[in-house]
Amino acid sequence: MVFSVEDKALIKNLHLLKGYGSRKVLAEFPEKNWTKSGLETLLRKLRDTGSTDRRVGSGRPRTARTEDNVA
C-alpha cells in the first residue's frame, strides 16, 4: 500500500495526538481504501523510528560508472 505524504502526516497526527490504531483509522476513512496491514506497517515504522519517512540506506545501492569500476 502506497501512502501519499499527506496521508502519512494525517495518520501520524491521529496516532500521536489521539492514540488511533489501524482499525480506528480505517473506520474514520473508509473511502481511502487503505489496508489494515499497510497501516500497521506504517504505524510500526512510526513507533520504531519516530518518523514515517524512508530509512536512510534502505533500498538498492547506487552504482557509479567511473573509470575505476569500468577497469
Secondary structure, 3 states (H helix, E strand, C coil): CCCCHHHHHHHHHHHHHHCCCHHHHHHHCHHHCCCHHHHHHHHHHHHHHCCCCCCCCCCCCCCCCCHHHHC
